[in-house]
Each structure stands twice: as C-alpha cells, then as structure tokens.
Amino acid sequence: MEAPLVDLRLLKNRVLIGATIAILLSAGVINGLMYLVSLYFQNPATLALSPLEAGLATLPATVGLIAVTPLVPRAVQRLGIGPVIALGFAAATGGCALLVFVQGDWRYGAFVLPLVLLAVGLGLVNGPASSASTSAVSADDVGAASGISNMARYIGAAAFTAAVATVNATVGESRAAAGDSAADALAAGLSGACLLLAIASGAGMLLSVLAVRARRRRAGPGAYGAAAAAHAHTVPVESR
C-alpha cells in the first residue's frame, strides 16, 4: 500500500515498542485490579458496600494519581524517562504484592495503601511512557506512534481484565469447593489475581530498560508537559 495505516518500520523502534508495552501493562494492571476490587468491595460476604460506596472507596487511588501528576515532569527532567518508568512499576508491583496477602476478614482500611501505591506508580509510568512513544519518532510518524500507544491501552485493559477475572473466579471456586468460607474463597481469588498483576508490573520494571534510550534524546519542554498530561491521553510531541 502507498499509504499504510501503520508503517511497519515503526515496529523496529525499540523505544516506541518498549514504551507501548509499558502503556499496555500499566493500563492492564490498573483496569484489571479496579474491576476486581470493585466487585470484592460490593460482595455481601466481604465488605458489602453499595455500588456508590464501592466507587467512593476507590477515591484514594484517584487522589494518588492526581497528586503525583504534577511531580512527573520534574522527576523525568531529573532522573530521565526510563528510571521514572521503572520507579513507577516498582511502586505498582508493591501495591499488587500487598494485596496478594489479602484475607477474608480484611476491612477497608487495609486496602488504602495498596491502592495508593498502585495509582501513584502507574501515574509515574503513563505520562513518561506516552511521551517516549511519540518523542522517539520523526514528526511525520508522531500520529502513527500515538495511535499505536493508544491502541495498547485498550488491548491491555481488555486482556488483563479478562485474565484476572478468570484467575479470580477459578481460584475462588476451587477454594469454595474445598470448604473455605465465602469470604476466604473470595479473598483467595483476589490474591491469585493480584499475584498475576504483580508479575506483570515486575515485568514492566525489566522492560523499562528499553525506555532508557529515550533519556539520551533531547526533549523540549513539550515532552515534559506531555508527561504530565498523558495519563489520560497520548499527546503528540515533536523531538528536537
């Protein structure tokens, strides 16, 4: 084709691919966990919250994400894109790892720190990864790079939600069949799903080495602005 939707040569760009995988993992982890936590909070055997209360119970994660966003540009400028992404995945891994130890008698307060760690960590990942994906290509390819990274968000969210839901249901049903109480079975299912998410976040730390190359590129002020704004959208950034 004379004008392909995606030029396959972009797939040879290690920074773009590394940043895209980081975006996929971060979107998958936060969407997968929030889906499960919402259901867990509402289950009568655990916290028995209403849908509204369950939504409000996730506010600490939102607050953590908002709080870290203004700090991202300064962190990128001081440490570089790769280290910030690695730090973000480390925090997210810690949050997921804490939830691996969930028990059926946990009250809401035990979930606050893991949720905040997760949100802060992935807030550190999303902006720099989005900035790296667009600043790693020429001006003519910014649109295509932005499309690739945005596509990764949707794929990550859908794939991880399906995967953790499967693990959660399988483990929970197995424990219930073994005689565990409803609360303990639900906690075991959530624990198994969080173990999968912790592994995915840990893999993100390893993949962040690919984004280190982006640190060697001189990025204009727009790149740091994109790092702050791109937790919601990928902002095209032209590399200088």
NORPEJO-V372714 format. One record per helix or strand. SS is the DSSP state (H for helix, E for strand). FROM is the first residue (numbers start at 1). LEN is the number of residues. Records with the same first field share a line. If there is no record, write none. Layout:
SS=FROM-LEN / FROM-LEN
This chain:
H=8-5 / 14-29 / 51-7 / 59-21 / 81-19 / 109-27 / 139-39 / 182-35 / 221-9
